[in-house]
Amino acid sequence: MTTGEGRRTPDVSVIVIVYNDADRLPAAVRSVLAQTLHAVEVVIVDDHSTDGSHETARRLAAADPDRVRVCRLPANSGGCSAPRNRGIEEARAPWLMFLDSDDELPRHACKSLLLTAERTGADFVTGEVTRLYEESGTTGLWYPDLFADERVVEGIREAPEFFFDHLSTNKIYAAGFIARHRLRFPEGIHYEDQLFSARAFTLARRFAVVPWPVYTWRLAADPARPSISSSRHRIRNVVDRIAVARMIDTFLEESGNADLRPAKDRKFLHHDFRLYLGDLAFRGPGWTGRFAAETVPYLDGLAPQAVASLPRDERVCLRLLREGRYAEVRQCARGLGRPGIAPRHAVRDGAGRTYWGARFPDAGTDAAADLDITEWRLTEQPFAGGRIRHETEDLAPDGPLLRLRLRTHDPAGLLTDTAGTPGRENGLAAELWLSAGGPPLKVPFRYRRAEPEEPSTAVAAAPSGTTGGEYTAEIVLDPRRIPLRAKGFAGRRHPVVVLTRHGLGRRDPLLAPLDLRPLRTALPRAGPFGGHQLRVVCEDRGAGRLEFRWRRGGALRLAAEVAPRLGPVHREARRLRRRLSGPRLKAMVERELWRFPVDRHLVLFEAMEGAGYADSPRYIHEELVRRGLPYRSVWSYAGDRSSFPPGVPLVRRGSWAYVRTLARAGYWVDSHGIPSVYAKRPETRYLQTWHGQALKHMGFDTPELRLGGEERRRTHRDMVARWDVLIAPSEEFERTFVRANGYTGELLRCGLPRNDVLVRWNEPAQRARAAAARDRLQIPDGRRVLLYAPTFRDGLRGSGDSIRVDLAELAEGLGEEWTVVVRPHAYDRFTVPPELGHAVRDGRGFTDVNDLLLASDALVTDYSSLMFDYAPLGRPILLFTDDYEEYSGGSRGTYYDLPDIAPGPMLGTTAELVAAVRDLDRVTGEWAAAYARFRAMFASRDSGQESKAVVDRFFEGGAP
């Protein structure tokens, strides 16, 4: 279509607003002009800038006059509304978009949104937003759950959760829709997007959603120019947000949409109010009081069902704010998002209900309902997951040292239960861990019982009948002992206090962050200073990092500011260091070391890519030690070394010592794969034990190798060619894994050595091991253990999506008879929800999964090879396979139709799983024949003596 002047009407008008942003404006405009949809126009609206932005805009228009136009407001409006409204009036296209001058559009944004709008007939289309953090260069997504799938929504009532999508900039709007409803941004107030978007969602008869990013929101690192959204420390910011929320309420009432208030209120509480709650930990009492005066009157009018949807800790904060208990509000706020932090005080009534604070709320009131924290089960958590609160009372320099006074609040009686009543002479041992980007400095100290800060405090009773308490400690720190790391810091590194349960060593300590925020207002500020310096980062929030700073040859300083980035000289030095210590250079050196004779007595052991002392290599090593054979074992580790027995020589995987050991060792014994960059010398014998049998496709059957490039396939062939001997635990393994990897070398046709202890589970040593695991997990006497061990999903590593069972429903359904132990795959993540700590345990702390297999009474898995290892135990196996069709039909695929080989029922809902566990004897009987067939297929070679057989056959009769 063309205009009367012969100029083609654009398909999309992108309204770019700017104020004093001349440096960024060109990038924003270029991101529009570079769109794959060429028929776009840019309407730049200058909000009366004073820095040259208008001149920059005019130059951009002159360079592309057909597609760029500029207009300027006569006076600065002080916000985004007026320039956007002016842009709506100036736009010529049938579709509109908005762009801020400091942001950008991805290249296909306009075209993909327009095509979706035309195909669906939607009034507008909304898409995902990429949040780009300029300081770190990292990115995140805006409410990704809203944009998980492409969909068409027939009105907001069909999906009221989209009130959370309150940005105006990630959408394309039909100009007719804007005109028909006279949609405009409210002027003279900030957070104008929220009203505009709420009206758009409410008035649209249909909107569409796309799951790809359509807007790049750049979060600038310049603290001198905070954005509106990062200026929450200003009370005016609070006032504006409340005012806009009231305007939305008025619109909903007047437009006949009052039934949408609960959904909008839920969004306000979970998004807007939550932002301020998180900030209250940094605010003083005066600011908190002014904040309460602005917010409480509005909060009192919100829908009760919206308030009830808040997490318990946020409901506690809201109640404390309403009651004017501002000091406690700030204490509560420090625990938001950090569920391991306890309240300072808690009280419990005769009915067993526990409440936040040092006094009882009036029974039967809203306050009692809000402050009721019984669901946290403070006294029923395992030690490692218990709630405790560490706070600093004083921090002062003493020459080159730091003196820290610590107070720990223990409302659940964890510490008393751990060590008895700590005597005033000896106290309770603990450690403070401080990290400067590398291994932490561990500073031991001892607690003394302290008098409560509030003498009238009553605390929740511990299970032993004793009460919780408060403890203090004086800690002397020497920052010079912390290794200096020129590379700086990545992420947040909080000081951590480590407490250990009495009698169980250091395997499952209670790690809780040390809260330094109470000191924030007392610390002196210091400007940047030169020299070689140490920064121990204690927190990283919007207000900056709180740091201990110490410079060699200088005095210790305390500061609250962001560490400067490394200069070009340091960056170049870091790049050079990486090149001189990279794997390629090490691989070359390893080949050069072949000139030295191989050590026929030296064995390099590695399990799970260096994760620890486990898998079949562990049991082969122990058989060598048991026989007293003349071999020297060296183990590879990649991180934590705590799982290795004392005295076992270790080398860090990838280190120069590792390279030297690889080159000299006469034997390699491994369960995953020695890094492909290292060749194996001909004299060295490599035993590959592999870590499980195959259900899902492996090797060259996987899409990564089947569809990947020849270079990738060649690398895999070279890795497999290094294997001299491969353990084959079943004929099925030979048919699947051996064939799929193109392995043609020697096979040891025997069971996996790691399964020996499972076959011999009834021996005293294995029973003791199971009891120790139960004790470590703090499984109550009389409870049975249900081990839940799912595998990861391809393409979703680290997402947590493999945990598909509804753990809350499972815990409730199984009651007091069972404790669920969750052992996710190493590639995935998991955290026990704090409200389930009484019934669910985290099994990730066990390096060797056999500890959990021995301690369990039944297994729940999905497609994990763990089912093959579990079969020698003869205990029930349940398969939770709610996504079986998707998983088996995916790009990777499986070797078997699982229903044909399953040793137990395939369950699709948590309710079905609960029913199966509650009637386990019947289920076991029904599946006995299928279980026996499964064992015959996959576990017939497991005799309980496989470690002995492997040593006999691989190590040449036991002597070099």
N, C-alpha and C positions, 0 to 999 in steps of 0.2 A: 504494500500500500504506500502511496506517495501523498505528500501534502500539496497544497496549491502552489507552493514555491518549487515544486519538483523534488523536494527532499523526502526520502523514504521514511515513513513512520516507523520508529523502532518497535521491536517486540517487547522489550523490557526497559524500563527506566530505573536506573540505580541512583538513589539520592544519597550523595556523600556529604556529610556535614563536617565542618572544620572550624576550629577556633585555636589560634596560636599553635599550629602544628605543621609549619611549613616543611619541616624535614621529612615527616612521615607521609604527608599527603600524596606525593607522586607515586609511592608504592601502592597505596590504596587505589588510586585511579588506574594505574597500570594493570592491577589485578582484574579490573573490570574490562578494560580495553583488550586484554589478552584472552578473554573468554572464548570458548569454542562456539558460543552463540555470538555471531558477529553483529547482529542487528540489535545492539544495545546502545543506550545513550547514558551519559553520566551528567547528572545535574549536581554541580558543586554548590552548596549553600554555605557561604562564609558568615559566621556569626560575629561579624565586625571585629576581625582579628587585628592585632597591633604588631605582629611580628613578621609580616611579609607573606603570610599565608594567601592573602588575596592576590598578590602579584604572582605567586607560584601557581595559583589556580588559573589566572589569566594566561600564563605561558602554556599550561597544559591544554587549555581550550584553543589557543592559537595553533598548537601543533596538530590538533585533530578537530577542526571546527565543526565537522559534520556530526560528531558524536559527543562532544563535550561542551557543556554550557555552564556559565557561572552567574550566580546572583549573590548579592551582599545585603545583609540586614543593616538598617540605618543605625542600630545601636545593639550592643551586646545583650543577649537575652538572659545569660547566666545559666543556660541549660540546653538540653537537646531538643525540646519540644518545638520551639518557634522555628528553628531552621528546618526541622523535618516537615512541619506543617507547610512552610513555604515551598519546600521541594514537592510536596503533593500537588500544590497548585500549579507548579511549573512543569510537571511531568507530562509527556505526550503519549507514552506507550499504554497499551491496554493492561500491562502487568507492571507492578512496582516492587522494588526492593530497597532496603535501607542499609547503609554502610557507614561506619564511623571512620574518620580519617586515620586512626591508628590501627585499624584492622585491615583484613584482606579477604577476598573471595577466592576459594579454590577454583581451578581453571574450568571445570565443567559445571559449576554451581548453577549458573543461569539457565543453561540448556537443559540440564537434568530436571530442574524444578519446573521449567516451563512445559516440557514434554509430559511430566507427571500431571501438571495442572490441566493441560488440554485433554489428556487421556481420561482423567477421572471426573472432570467437571467440578472440581473443588473450588470453593471460594478462595482458599489459599492453601499452600503446601508448606510444611515445616520440615526441617532437616537437622541433622546432627551438627554440633558446634565443636570445633577443636580449640581447646584453651592452650595457648602457647605461652609458657613462662619464660620470659626473655632472659632472666638472670641465669637460670640453669639450662635453658634450651630444651627442657622436657615438655611433654604435652599430656593433656588429659581430655576426656570427653565430658560434655555437658549432659548430665542425666542420661547415661547410655541406655538404661532400661526402657526409657520412653521410645527410643529409636532402634530397638532391636530388630524390627521387621518393617517391611513396606506394607502399608495398610491404608484403607479409606475409612474414615470415621463419620458416621451419620449423626453429627451433633455431639456437643460436649458431654451430654448425659450418658452417652455410650462409653466414654473414656474420660471421666472427670479428673484423672491424674494429670491430664495435660495442662491444668492450671499451673503446674510446676514449670512448664515451658513458657516463661513469661517474657522472653526476649522478643523484640520486634525485628531483629536483624537477621534471623535465620529462616526467614520466610519470604515467599513470593505471594503477592496479593493481587487479586483481580481489581483493576481500577474501578470497575463498576460496583464491586462490593464495597470498596472504600467510599465511593460517592453516594451509594444508595443509603448507607447507614451514617453518612457524614462523620466517619471516623477521623478523629484528630487527637493529637497528643495534648495533655493538659499543660498549660504554660504556667510558669512561675513556681514550679515544684520539680523536685528530682524524683527518680523512679517512675518516670512517665511511661516507660515500657509496660509496667505492670497493669496499669489501667487500660492502655491501648490493647494489649494482648488479651486481657480478661474480656473486654468488650468483643473483640474479634472472635474469640473462641465461643462466646455465648451466642452471638448473632449468626454465626456461620451455620448454614444448613448442612454443610459437608466440608470437611477438611481432610487433606491427605498427609501422610507421613512417609518420609524416605529415610533409610538407615545409613546413608553416607554423609560425610561432612560437607556442608554447604557454606560454612562461615568459619574464618579463622580469627579468633578473639585473642589479641595479643595483650598479655598482662605485663606492663612495663615494669622495669626494675628501678626506676628513678624515684627515690623516696621524697624528692623535693616536689614532685608533681603527682601526688596520689590521685587515683581516679575516684569517682563518686563511690563506687562499690567498695573501695579500700579505705574510705574515710569514715569508717564506722565509729571512730573515737570521738567524732563530733556529735554533740547532742542534736544539732540541726539535722544531721543525717537520720537520726532516730525519728525526729518530728516529721520529716518528709515521708518516711516509710509508713508511719502510722497514718498520716493524712491520706496517702494514696490508698491504703487498705480501706479506710473509711469511704473514700470515693467509690471504690469497687462495690462495697456493701450497698451504698446508696443506689448505684446503677442496677444491681441485682434486684433490689426491692422495687424500684420504680419501673423496671422492665418486665416485671412479673416472673422473675427467675430466682425468687428467694429460696427455693428448694436447693439451689446450688451453694448456699452459704456454707454448709458443713465441709464440702469439698474445698472451697476457697479457704476456709479457716484452717483446714488441715495443711494446705500448702503454706499458709502464713506461719503456722507454728513450726513446721518441719523445715522450712527454708529461711524465711526472714528472721523470725525470732531466734532460731537456732544459731544463726550467725552471731548475734549479739551475746547469746549465752556463752558461746565458746570464748568470746572476748572478755567476759567479766572477770576471768582469772587475772587479767592484766590491769584492771581498773581499781581505783581507790574507792573509799566509802562514799565520798562526795559525789563522784560520777555515778556510782551505782544508785544512790538515792535519787538523783535527777532522772536517771534512766527509768527507775521504778515509777516515778511520778508521771512520766509520759506513757508508759506501756501498760501499767496495771489496770487503769480504767478501761482500756480497750480490751485487754485480755479477759476481763470479767464478763464481757459480752459475747465471747466466742462460743460456738456450739459445743455442748458437753461431749458429744461423740468425737469431735476433733481433738479435744484435750485428752480424752481417754486413749487416743491412738498414739500419744507420745510415749517414747521409752521411759522406763521408770525413773532413771536419773534426771531426765528433763522435767518430768512431772514434779520431782522433788525440788528442783531449782525454781520452778514456777511457783510452787507453794511457798517456799522460803522468801521469794521476792514479794509475794503478796502480803506476807506477814511482817515484812520489814526486817528480816533477819539477814542483813546484807553481808556480814562476815561469813556466815554459813553458805550464802549463795555463791560467794567466790570460791569457797572450799569445794562446794559441789561442782562448780564449773570446771575446776581443775581436773576432775575425773571424767569429764565427757569425752567419749571416744577412747577412754583408757580404762576398761572395765576392771582391771586389777586393783584400782585404787579404792580404798575403803573410806567411809566417812570417818571423821575423827571419833565420833561417839555414836552409839546406838543403844536403844533400850528395848527390852522385851517384856511383854506382859504375861500374866498367868495363863493365857490361852495360847501362848507360843507365837504370838505375832510380834514382829520386830519392826521398829520405827527409826527413822533417821533422827539424829540429834540427841541431846542430853536430857530431854524431858518428853513426857508422854503427851501426844495430842489429845484433844477431847474426843472421847469414844463416839463412834457413829457419825462423825462429821466428815465433810469433804477433806478437811486437813488430814484426818486419820487415813483416809483412802489414798491421798496423794503421798503421804510420808511413809506408807507401809512398804517396807523393803523385805518382807518375809520371803518373797520370790527369789531373792538373791541367795538365800540359804547360806548365810555367812559361816555358820558353824558346821556345815556339811560338805564343804569343798575339800578336795585333796590339797595337800600342803602346797604343791607347786602351782596350783591354780587359785590359792586363797587370796583374799583381799586384805591389803595392808596399806598403810599410808606413811611415807617417809617425807619429812619436811625439814628444811634448814632453818635454824634459829639465828645463826650468826656465821659469818664468813669473814675472816680478817687475815691480811698478810702479816707474816712474822719473819722478816728478813726474806730469804729465798723460799720460805715455806708458806703454806696456807693452813690456817686453823679453822676447822669446820665443826660447828655444834649442831648435832642432829637430834631430832625428836621423832620417834616412830609411834604411831597410833595403831593399836591392835585390838579392834573391837570384838573380834571373833575368838580371841584367846589362842591364836596360832602359836605364838612364841612360848607361852606358858605350857601349852600342850607339847611343844617340841622338846623343851629342855627342863621340864619341871619348873619349879619356882626359881628364877635366876637369883642366885645369891648376890649380895651387894659386894662381896669380895671378888668373885671370879667373873660374874656376868655371863652374857650370852655372846658367843663368837659370831662374827659376821664379816663381810667384806664389802668395800666400796670399789666399784669398777669405773674407771675413767678411760675414755677412748679419745685419741687424737687422730683418728682415721686409720689406725692400725690395731694391733693386738692391745687389749686394755691393760692399763696399770691396775693391779689388784692390791688394794690397801686393807689389810686386816684391822679390825677394831673389836671392841667388846662393849656390849650394852650394859647399862644399869637401869633397874626399875626406877621410874620417876613418879612423882606425885602428879595426878591429873591436873591439867590446866584449869579445869572447872571442878572444884572439890565435890560438887553435888552430882557429878556424873554417875549414872548407872550404865553399865555396859551389858551387851548381850552375853548370856552365859555360854561357855564353851561346852562341848559334849561331855567333858570330864566332870562337869559341875563347877569348875573354877571359872573365873571371869577373865575377860581381856584386861588390857592395861596399856600403859604408856611407858616408853623407854627412852633414855637419852644416851648420847655417846659424844665423846670428844675425839675428833679425827685430825691427825696431822698429815698433810699432803706435801710431797716434794715433786712439783711439776717437772723438775729436771730428769726424773726417772721415766717420763713418758717418751717413747720414741718419737722423734720429730719426723713428720712426713711432708716433704716439699709439695706433694700433689694436692694438699689441702683436704677439704672434707666433702663428702658426698652424703646428702640426706641429713636426717636428724640423728644426733648422737647424744642421748641423755645419760648423765651419770646414773648408774644402777647399783642398788644395794642388793647383795646376794645373801640369802639366809638358807641354811641347810637343815633338813629334817634330821632330828637326832637319830643316830645309829645307822643311817643309810648312806654315809659317805657324801660325795658331791654330785651324784648322778642326776638328781631331779631337784635342784634348788628352787626356792621361790625368788624370782627376779622381779623387782619392782622399781620403777623409776624414782629417782630422788627429785622431789619438787623444789626447784630453786626460785620459783616465781615469787614467793613471799619476800625474797631479798631484793627484788628488782628495783624498787623505788629507793632502796638504801645504798645501792652501789654507785660509786662515782663514775662519771663518764670520762673517757679518755680518747683523744684523737688518735689517728693512725701513727705508728712510730716505726722506724726502720729497723734494720738489722735482722738477724736470724731469730725468729720468734716462734713461740708455741701458742696455739689456741686450742683450748679444750672446750668444745662446744657443748653447752648444756641445754639449749633449747633453740628452736628455729620456728618462729611464728611470724605473723604479719609485722610485729613491732621490731623484728630483727633478732639477732642471735645474742644470747648472753654467754660471755666467754671469760674463762680465766686466761690471762695473757702473761707470758713470761719470756723475756729476751735474754739470751746468753750474755753474761757480763753486765746485765742491767737488773733493775728492780722488777718485782712482780707487779702486774697491773690487772685491774678488773675493768672490763668494758662491756658495753651493750651496743654493739654495732656489727654490721656484716663484714666479714673478712674480705679484703680486696682480692681481686683476681690476680693470678700470676702474671708477671710481665713477660715480654717476648723472650728474654734471655732464659728465664726459668722454663718456659714452654719448650724452647728448643732443646734445652738440656734434658727435659723429660722425654722428648721424642728420641733423642740419641740414646738415652738409657734403655728405652724400650727396644730399639733396634739391636743394641748390644746384648740384650738378655732375651731376645725373642726365640721362639721355637725353631725357626729355620737355622739360625746360627747354632743352636744347641744340637740340632740333628747333624749338622756338619761336624761338630766337635765329637759327637758320639761315634761317627764313622772313623774319625782319626784315632780314637781310643782303641779301635780294633787291633791296632799294632801291638798292644799289650796282650799277654796271654789271658785266656779266659780262666776264671776261678771256678773250678768244678765243684767246690764246696759251697758256693754262694748261691742262694735262692732269693729272687725278688718275688714277694707276694703282693698282690693288689686285688682288692674287692670293691665292687660298685664304684669304679672310677676314683678310688681313694677315699671313699666315704667313711671307712672304718674297718674294724676287726669283725668280719662276718663272712657269710656265704661259704661256699665249699673251700676256698683257700684257707679259711680259719681252721677247719677240721683236718685238712691235710697237714697244715703246719703243726697242729697239736699232736697228730700221730707221729710226725717226725720227732718232736720233742719227747713224746712218751717213750719212744724206742731208744732215745739217746743216740740217734744216728749222727754222723760227723758232718752236719750241714750247718751253715750260718745263715739264718733267715733275716732278711731286711724287708720291712713293710713300707709300702707307699701310703701316704695320707694326703688328703686334699684340704682339710680344714681342721675340724675338731679332732684332737688326739686322745680324748678321754676314754674311748672304748678299748684302747690297746692295753694289754697286761703290762705291768711294770717290767722294765728291763728289755723289752722288745726293741731292737734298733729300728728307727724310723727315718725316712727321707721324704721331704715334701714333694708331692707330684709336680713335675715340671721344673724342679730346681736343678742346679748344677750337680748336686749330690745324686739326684735321681738319674741324671744323664750318665754319670760315672758308674752307677750301679747297674743300669741297663747294659752298658757296654761290657762290663766285666763279669756279670752273673752267668753261671753255667745253666741256670734254670729260671724261667719265668712261669709263674702260676697266677692265673688271672680269671675273673668271672665276667668281665664286660669287654674290655678292649684296651690294650696299651695304646697310647696316642699314635695315630697313623703316621705322623711325621718321623717316627723313629724306626729304623730298619733293625732287623734281627740278624746277628751274625750267625754263620752256618753252624758254629760249634755249640751255640746255645739252644736248649730244648724248651719249647713253649707249650705248656699245658693250658688249654682253654676249657674251663669247667662250665661255662655259660651259666646264666642265673635263672633259668626257668624253661619249661617246655612251651610249645607254641600253640596258642589258639588263634591269635591274629597273625596276619601275614608278616613274614620276616624277610630280611635280606633283599635279594633281587626281585622278590614278589611284591615289595612295598612300592607305592607310587613314587617315592623319592628316588629310588634307583631304577625302577621300571621305566619311568618317564623322564628321569633326569639326564644330564649330559654324560657323555662318555668319560669325561674326567672324573666325575663322581663315581661311576661304576668301576673305573680302573683303581681308584683309591680303595674302594671296598674290596676288590679282588686282592690287592696287595696286602691289605690287613689280614684277610683270611689266609692268604698264602703263608703268612708267618707261623700259623698254628702247626705244630708238629703232631700234637695229639689232642683229640676232642672227646670229652666224655659224652656218651650217647645213652641217656637214661631209659629209653624205650624204643621200640621199633617205630612208633609214630614219630618220635623225634627225628629218626633217620629219614623218614618219608617226607617230613615237612622242613625242619630247620636245616638239616644237613644238605638236602637237595637245594633249598632256596638260597643257600649261601655259596653254592658251588664248591663245597669242601670235598676233597678227594684224598685227604691224608688218613692217618691211622685213627681208628676209633677205639676207645675204651668202652666196651658195652657193659656198663655197670650203672647202678643208681648214683644219684648225686651224694657226695660225702656229707653235705649239709643236712641231708635227711636222715642220717644215722640216728641222731638223738630223737627224731620223731618216731622212727620205728621202735626204738627202745625207750619209749616215753614212760614206761612203768618202772624203770629202774630208779633206785633212790636218788642218784645224781640228778636225773631229769625232773623228778618230783620236787626236789629241793630248788631246782632252777625255776620251776613253775611257781612255787610258793614265794620265792624271792621277787618274781615279777609281779605277783598279786600284791605283795607287801609294798613294793615300790609304787604301784598304781593306787595304793590305799583302797583296795577292794574290800568292802565290809565283810566280815565273817558270814558265811552262809549264802552269799550272793554267787550266782553263776556269771560267767563272762561270755559275752557275745562279741566276737571280734568282727568289725566291719572294715574290710580292706578292698576298696574299689581301685580299678586302674584309671589312668588318665585318659582323656579324650584327645585324639589328634587334632592339632590346631587350636587347642584350648589349654595348653600347658600353663600352670600357674593361675588358672582362673577360679579354681575351687568348684568347677561344674561337675566334677566326678562325684561329689558328695550329693547323691540324689535322694537318699532316704531322708524323710522328714524326721530329724532326730528328736524334736519336741514330741511329736506324735508317738514315736517309737518308745521314748522314755516313759511317757504317760501310760502307754498300753502295756508295758512290761512290768510296771510297778516296782516293788521292792525286791523282786526275785532276781533280777538281772542288772548288771552294769555293762554298758556298751563301751567298748574300746575302739576308737577310730584310728585306723592306720592308712592314711592316704598314700598314693604313690609319691615317690620322691620328687616327681616333676610337678606335683600339685601342691596347693596350700590348704591349710585348715586351722581354725581356731575354735576351741570349745566355747560355744555361747555361754556367757557367765551364768545365765539362769539355769543351765543344764549341768553345771559342774558337779552336782550331787549324783548324777546318774550317768554321765558321759566322761570318758577319760581320753586324753590325747596320747596315742601310742607312738608318736614320731620320735620320742626320745630314746627308743630302743634301736641301737644300730643293727643288731641281729634280730630279725623278725622271728626267729625260732623261740625266743623268750615269750613272745606273745602267743605263738601257736601252741606252745606247751601249756600256757596258763589259761587258754580259752576252753570253753565247753562246746562251742559251735562257731562256725564261720559263715559270715555273709559277705559275698563278693559279687562281682558281675562277670567280667571277662579277663580277670587277672590270672596269670599263671600260678598264683598262690594256691589255687584250687588243686593243682596237680601235686604240690608239696604237702598239702593238708591231708590228702587221701591216706597216706600211711598211718595217720593217727586213728583212722576209723571213726572219727567224730562227724556229726552232721554238717553238711554243706548246703547252704541256701543261696540261691542266685537272685539278686535284685536286678532285673533286666527290663526296666520300664522303657528303655530306649533301644531295645534289641533290633528292631527293624531298621532304625536309623544307623545303628552301629555296624551291624553285619552287612548292610547295603551301602556303606560309605566307601570312600575311595580306597581305604586300606583293605577292608574285607577280612574274612576269617577262613581257616582251613576246614572248619566243621560247621554243620548246622547244629547249634548248641542244643536244641531239644533232643537231637539224636544221641548225644553223649552225656547229657547233664547228670550229675550224681545226686541232684536234689531238685526241688521244685523251682521253676522260674516264676518269680513274683513281680507284679507290675505296680503295686501300690504299697504304701507303708502299712495300711490296714491289713493287707494280705500277709505281709511279713510278720506283723504282730500276732495274727492268728496262727501262723505256722510255728512261731517260737513258743507260744503258749500251749500248743499241742504237739510238742516236738517228738514225743515218743511215738505218736501215731504216724507223723510224717516220716520219721526214721524207718519205721517198719514198712511203709508203703514204697519207699525208695531203696530198700535194701538190695534188691536185685540189680537195679541200675547202678548203685554205688559199687557193687562188686564188679560189674563189667568195666566201670570207669577205672578202678584200681588195676584190673588186669591189663587194660590198654596202656596205662601211663605209669604205673608204680610197681610193675612186676619185678623189676630189677633192684628194687630197694630192699636190701637184706639186713641193714643195720651194721654192716661191716665194710662199707664202701671206701671209707678213708684208708683202711688197711689195704684193701685191694689196689687202690690207686698208688699208694706208696710202693707196694710190691712191684707193680708193673711199670710205673713211670720212672721211679728212681732206681731202676736197674737192680732190683733185688735188695735195695736198702743200703748200698754202698757205692761210692763213686769209683 
